[in-house]
Amino acid sequence: MNRMIPGVFWIALFLAVVLLPVTEMLVSPVPSGRPFWLEASVGLGFFGLTQIAVQFVLIARFKSVTAPYGIDVILQFHRQLAIIAIAVLVFHPLIIVIDNPSRLKLLNPLGGNWASRCALVSLLALLAIAATSIYRERLRLNYEHWRLSHLLLGVVAVVFAQLHVSLAGLYTNNGWKQAIWVGMAVAMVGAVLYLRVLKPAWQRGNRWRVTEVRAERGDTWTLVLEPVEHPGLAFLPGQFAWLKLAGSPFTLEEHPFSFSSSAQRQDRVEFSIKALGDFTSTIKDVPVGTLASLDGPHGAFCIDRYPAVGYLFIAGGVGITPMMSFMHTMADRRDPRPVLLLYADRDWGGVAFREELAGLQDQLDLQVVYVLQEPPGDWQGEQGMITPELLRKHLPKELILRNFFICGPPPMMEAVQTALLEMGVRQEFIHMERFNLA
């Protein structure tokens, strides 16, 4: 209930903001004698532009905004809303041209007027954002270069859209209407400055130092950091932070990783990172003593948010990382609640943390079930995938009293979620952590 009130507030504020321009265009003074489809197109333009403006707030990582939902949900919403906004803005000029084909010259950068040219630049920038985001991996775009282009193209799109609205002037022809659009522009610039200037400036006084790089099984490495002349970081088990290992906190090179250490320790944090890409493959080579910056904590994938008489953790591969934070925290708290961990991986030699899990079984009421895709010849445990049959075999009868936390490859998570729902588990008891925050 405590999270519901701010959650409803932000939804109501979002609806008010995106509907404000459409409402504004209906308030006198407004141009008269214009055809319906032309007015409908203008309404779509205002609506789409406001949604694009909201994106700057969604990606600024304001904790008060992300806390009720979790930042992974916010970023998923950002992706979907941006696609809808771009589609709406594409229809804006199309309807104008369909209504009157002679207006096709407005789409010619050498024709039309300055208002139409600004609109064209804005629309092309938005289409470039969509194309490079959807096809980033296929285009083999470097993550940091993509982020920089994403930011710059976004600023270009909004600046030229604002210029288009001002130069057209039909619906911003008095002081209070102009003030609304100026205020929106200021808010967007402020969100960018907060994320890229103010936050890094604060991080300069809250640096961390790498004190250990520990090898785990499965080509996984645990990065241990301790604070440099500050108390550390309070976080909840299962949360994550954006990690910067560059010399300056103002760098765009940052990556999100879940904490794998106990939330009871603020003066020492650990990230367990599997070598899966260009950046993660370099973790093993990070020198001890390297300075780092953290932007966090973030995330709603947390046992403290969902109290229960017991928990079921279902992990696939590197998805075990936040589960380790759960269990280390419970051990430090001497938490007596029962935990069942279903841990799927490719082979026994690559199962990270299996020695730590054996130790945690001595400290917790913990049952671990390993599921291997390629088990050794003498393997007596579960093998293959986490199937509905395997779930029915191991899950306790009192499912309604448990909360389920699932983390792993997306196909695995979707399959497990579907199986749990078919078994009668209610959606509010199922919590999933998604890796892709880009």
C-alpha positions in Angstrom: 0.0 0.0 0.0 2.9 2.4 0.7 4.2 1.9 -2.8 0.7 2.2 -4.3 0.1 5.8 -3.4 3.2 7.3 -5.1 2.7 4.9 -7.9 -0.8 6.2 -8.6 0.5 9.8 -8.2 3.1 9.4 -10.9 0.7 7.7 -13.3 -1.8 10.6 -12.8 1.0 13.2 -13.3 2.1 11.4 -16.5 -1.4 11.4 -17.9 -1.8 15.1 -17.0 1.5 16.1 -18.7 0.9 14.2 -21.9 -2.7 15.5 -22.3 -1.7 19.1 -21.4 -0.7 20.2 -24.9 -3.8 18.8 -26.5 -5.9 20.6 -23.9 -3.9 23.8 -24.5 -4.6 23.8 -28.2 -8.4 23.8 -27.5 -8.1 26.9 -25.3 -8.7 30.3 -26.9 -7.1 31.9 -28.8 -7.0 29.2 -31.5 -7.0 29.5 -35.3 -10.4 29.1 -37.0 -11.7 27.7 -40.2 -9.1 24.8 -40.4 -10.2 21.4 -41.7 -10.8 18.5 -39.2 -7.9 16.3 -40.4 -5.4 19.2 -40.2 -6.5 19.8 -36.6 -6.3 16.1 -35.8 -2.7 16.0 -37.2 -1.7 18.9 -35.1 -3.2 17.2 -32.0 -1.1 14.1 -32.8 2.0 16.2 -33.1 1.5 17.8 -29.8 0.7 14.5 -28.1 3.7 12.8 -29.6 6.1 15.6 -28.8 5.0 15.6 -25.1 5.6 11.8 -24.9 9.1 12.3 -26.3 9.7 15.0 -23.7 8.6 12.6 -20.9 11.3 10.1 -22.0 14.0 12.5 -20.6 12.5 12.1 -17.2 12.0 8.3 -17.5 15.7 7.7 -18.2 17.0 10.1 -15.6 16.9 7.5 -12.8 15.0 9.6 -10.3 14.6 7.2 -7.5 11.3 8.7 -6.4 9.9 7.9 -9.8 11.3 4.4 -10.2 10.8 3.2 -6.7 7.1 2.2 -6.9 7.6 0.1 -10.0 11.3 -0.8 -10.3 13.6 0.8 -12.9 13.5 -2.2 -15.2 9.7 -1.7 -15.5 10.3 2.1 -16.1 12.9 1.4 -18.9 10.6 -1.2 -20.5 7.8 1.5 -20.4 10.3 4.0 -21.9 11.0 1.7 -24.9 7.3 1.0 -25.6 6.2 4.6 -25.1 9.0 5.9 -27.4 7.9 3.6 -30.2 4.3 4.8 -29.8 5.4 8.5 -29.7 7.5 8.1 -32.9 4.7 6.3 -34.7 2.3 9.2 -33.7 4.8 11.8 -34.9 5.2 10.0 -38.3 1.4 10.1 -38.7 1.4 13.9 -38.0 2.9 14.9 -41.4 1.4 12.0 -43.3 -2.1 13.1 -42.4 -1.3 16.7 -43.4 -0.1 15.5 -46.8 -3.0 13.1 -47.3 -5.5 15.8 -46.5 -3.8 18.1 -49.1 -1.2 16.5 -51.4 0.1 20.0 -52.3 1.7 20.1 -48.9 4.1 17.3 -49.9 6.6 20.1 -50.6 6.8 20.6 -46.9 8.7 17.4 -46.6 11.4 18.7 -49.0 14.3 20.2 -47.1 14.9 22.6 -50.0 11.2 23.6 -50.1 8.7 24.5 -47.5 9.7 26.9 -44.7 11.9 26.9 -41.6 9.1 25.5 -39.5 8.8 22.4 -41.8 12.6 22.0 -42.0 12.9 21.9 -38.2 10.1 19.3 -38.1 11.9 17.2 -40.7 15.2 17.3 -38.8 13.4 16.3 -35.6 11.6 13.4 -37.3 14.7 12.1 -39.0 16.5 12.2 -35.6 13.7 10.2 -34.0 13.7 7.6 -36.7 17.5 7.2 -36.4 17.0 6.6 -32.6 14.4 4.0 -33.3 16.5 2.2 -35.9 19.7 2.2 -34.0 17.9 1.0 -30.8 15.9 -1.8 -32.4 18.8 -3.0 -34.6 21.7 -2.1 -32.4 23.1 -5.6 -32.1 22.5 -6.4 -35.8 24.3 -3.2 -36.7 27.1 -4.1 -34.3 27.0 -0.7 -32.6 29.3 -0.3 -29.6 27.2 0.1 -26.5 28.9 3.3 -25.4 28.7 4.9 -28.9 25.1 3.9 -29.1 24.3 5.6 -25.8 26.1 8.8 -26.8 24.3 8.9 -30.2 21.0 8.1 -28.4 21.4 11.1 -26.1 22.6 13.5 -28.8 19.9 12.5 -31.3 17.3 12.8 -28.6 18.4 16.3 -27.8 18.4 17.2 -31.5 14.9 15.8 -32.0 13.4 17.7 -29.1 15.2 21.0 -29.8 14.1 21.1 -33.4 10.6 20.0 -32.5 10.4 22.9 -30.1 11.7 25.2 -32.8 9.0 23.8 -35.2 6.3 24.5 -32.7 7.5 28.1 -32.0 8.0 28.9 -35.7 4.6 27.5 -36.7 3.2 29.6 -33.8 -0.5 28.8 -34.4 -1.1 27.4 -31.0 1.6 29.1 -29.0 0.7 32.6 -29.8 0.4 34.1 -26.3 2.5 34.3 -23.2 1.1 31.5 -21.0 1.1 28.9 -23.9 4.7 29.8 -24.7 5.5 29.5 -21.0 4.3 25.9 -21.0 6.6 24.9 -23.8 9.5 26.8 -22.4 8.9 25.0 -19.1 8.9 21.7 -20.8 12.2 22.5 -22.5 13.7 23.5 -19.2 12.6 20.3 -17.6 14.1 18.2 -20.3 17.4 20.0 -20.1 17.3 19.7 -16.3 16.8 15.9 -16.5 19.9 15.6 -18.8 22.0 17.8 -16.5 20.9 15.8 -13.5 21.9 12.5 -15.0 25.0 13.5 -16.8 26.4 16.4 -14.7 24.9 16.6 -11.1 25.0 12.9 -10.4 28.6 12.4 -11.6 29.6 15.5 -9.6 28.2 13.9 -6.5 29.9 10.6 -7.3 33.3 12.4 -7.4 33.1 12.6 -3.6 31.8 9.1 -3.2 34.4 7.0 -5.0 35.0 3.3 -4.5 38.2 1.3 -4.8 38.6 -2.3 -6.2 40.1 -4.4 -3.4 39.8 -7.9 -5.0 39.0 -9.6 -8.3 38.0 -13.1 -7.4 37.6 -16.0 -9.9 34.4 -18.0 -9.7 33.3 -21.1 -11.7 31.7 -20.6 -15.1 33.9 -17.8 -16.3 32.5 -15.5 -13.7 34.5 -13.0 -11.7 33.5 -11.2 -8.5 34.6 -7.6 -8.2 34.9 -6.4 -4.6 34.7 -2.7 -3.9 35.2 -0.7 -0.7 34.4 3.0 -0.2 37.0 5.7 -0.3 36.5 8.0 2.7 32.8 7.7 2.9 30.4 5.3 4.8 29.5 3.2 1.8 26.1 2.4 0.2 22.9 1.1 1.8 21.0 -1.2 -0.6 18.4 -3.8 -0.5 19.2 -7.5 -1.4 18.6 -8.1 -5.1 19.1 -4.5 -6.2 21.7 -3.3 -8.7 23.9 -0.3 -9.6 25.5 1.2 -12.7 29.2 0.6 -12.4 31.8 3.0 -13.9 35.5 1.8 -13.9 36.8 4.8 -15.9 38.9 7.4 -14.3 36.2 10.0 -14.4 32.6 9.6 -13.1 31.5 11.8 -16.0 32.1 9.0 -18.5 29.3 7.5 -20.5 30.9 4.0 -20.1 28.8 2.4 -17.4 27.1 -0.9 -17.0 24.3 -2.2 -14.7 25.2 -5.2 -12.4 23.3 -6.8 -9.5 24.9 -6.8 -6.1 25.9 -10.3 -5.1 26.9 -9.5 -1.5 24.9 -9.1 1.6 22.9 -5.9 2.0 23.9 -6.0 5.7 27.4 -4.8 4.6 27.4 -1.1 3.5 31.2 -0.9 3.7 31.9 -3.6 1.1 30.0 -4.4 -2.1 30.5 -7.2 -4.5 29.4 -7.7 -8.2 29.7 -11.1 -9.7 30.0 -10.7 -13.5 30.0 -13.4 -16.1 32.3 -12.8 -19.2 29.7 -12.5 -21.9 30.7 -9.5 -23.9 33.4 -6.9 -24.7 33.2 -5.2 -21.3 32.4 -8.1 -19.1 35.3 -10.1 -20.6 37.7 -7.5 -19.2 36.6 -7.7 -15.6 39.3 -10.3 -14.8 42.0 -7.9 -15.8 40.8 -5.0 -13.6 43.8 -4.0 -11.4 43.3 -4.0 -7.7 43.3 -0.3 -6.6 41.2 0.9 -9.6 38.8 3.7 -8.7 35.2 3.2 -9.5 31.9 5.1 -9.3 28.4 3.6 -8.5 25.0 5.0 -9.5 22.5 3.2 -7.3 21.0 1.4 -5.7 18.2 0.7 -8.2 15.6 -2.0 -8.8 12.5 -3.6 -7.2 13.7 -7.2 -7.5 14.0 -7.5 -3.7 12.8 -9.9 -1.0 12.4 -7.0 1.4 9.6 -5.6 -0.8 7.6 -8.8 -0.7 7.6 -10.4 2.8 6.5 -14.0 2.9 6.7 -17.1 5.1 9.2 -18.6 2.6 10.8 -18.1 -0.8 11.4 -19.9 -4.0 14.4 -18.7 -6.1 14.6 -19.9 -9.7 17.9 -19.0 -11.4 19.4 -19.7 -14.8 23.2 -19.2 -15.3 24.3 -15.7 -14.2 20.8 -15.1 -12.9 22.1 -16.6 -9.7 23.8 -13.3 -8.9 20.9 -11.4 -7.2 19.9 -14.7 -5.5 23.3 -14.8 -3.8 22.6 -11.3 -2.4 19.2 -12.6 -1.1 20.8 -15.6 0.6 23.9 -13.8 2.0 21.6 -11.2 3.5 19.3 -13.8 5.0 22.3 -15.6 6.5 23.6 -12.4 8.1 20.2 -11.6 9.5 19.8 -15.2 10.7 16.5 -15.4 8.8 14.8 -18.8 9.7 12.4 -18.8 6.7 12.7 -21.7 4.3 14.2 -21.2 0.8 14.1 -23.5 -2.2 16.6 -22.7 -4.9 16.3 -24.2 -8.4 19.5 -23.5 -10.1 19.9 -24.3 -13.8 23.1 -24.2 -15.8 24.9 -25.9 -18.6 27.3 -28.2 -16.8 28.5 -29.0 -13.3 32.0 -27.5 -13.8 30.4 -24.1 -14.7 28.1 -23.9 -11.8 29.2 -20.7 -10.0 29.0 -20.4 -6.2 28.3 -24.1 -5.6 30.8 -24.1 -2.7 29.3 -20.9 -1.2 25.8 -22.5 -1.6 27.0 -25.5 0.4 28.1 -23.2 3.1 24.9 -21.3 3.1 22.9 -24.5 3.6 24.6 -24.7 7.0 23.3 -21.2 7.9 19.9 -21.2 6.3 16.9 -23.4 5.9 18.0 -23.8 2.3 17.3 -26.6 -0.2 19.3 -26.4 -3.5 18.2 -28.3 -6.6 20.6 -28.2 -9.5 19.4 -28.7 -13.1 22.1 -29.4 -15.7 21.7 -29.4 -19.4 24.9 -31.4 -19.9 25.3 -33.5 -16.7 28.3 -35.7 -16.1 27.9 -39.5 -16.5 27.5 -40.2 -12.8 25.0 -37.3 -12.3 22.1 -38.3 -10.0 20.3 -34.9 -10.0 17.9 -33.2 -12.3 18.8 -32.6 -15.9 17.5 -30.8 -19.0 15.4 -27.7 -18.5 13.2 -26.3 -15.7 9.9 -27.8 -16.9 6.4 -27.8 -15.4 7.0 -31.4 -14.4 10.2 -30.5 -12.6 8.4 -27.6 -10.8 5.5 -29.8 -9.7 8.0 -32.4 -8.4 9.9 -30.0 -6.1 7.7 -27.1 -5.2 6.0 -27.2 -1.8 2.3 -27.7 -1.5 1.7 -24.4 0.3 2.5 -22.3 -2.8 0.2 -19.5 -1.8 2.5 -18.7 1.2 5.6 -18.2 -1.0 7.0 -15.6 -3.2 8.8 -16.6 -6.4 11.9 -14.8 -7.7 13.0 -15.7 -11.2 16.2 -14.5 -12.9 17.9 -15.9 -16.0 17.7 -16.0 -19.8 14.4 -14.4 -21.0 13.0 -17.7 -22.6 13.6 -19.5 -19.3 11.9 -16.8 -17.3 8.9 -16.7 -19.6 8.5 -20.5 -19.6 8.7 -20.7 -15.8 6.3 -17.8 -15.3 3.8 -19.5 -17.6 4.1 -22.8 -15.8 3.6 -21.2 -12.4 0.5 -19.4 -13.5 -0.9 -22.6 -14.9 -0.2 -24.2 -11.5 -2.4 -21.6 -9.8 0.3 -19.1 -8.5 -1.0 -15.6 -8.7 0.9 -13.0 -10.7 1.5 -10.8 -7.7 3.7 -13.5 -6.2 5.9 -13.9 -9.2 8.8 -11.5 -9.6 11.3 -11.4 -12.5 14.6 -9.6 -13.0 15.4 -8.7 -16.6 19.1 -8.2 -17.7 18.5 -5.9 -20.7 18.4 -2.3 -19.4 19.9 -0.8 -22.6 
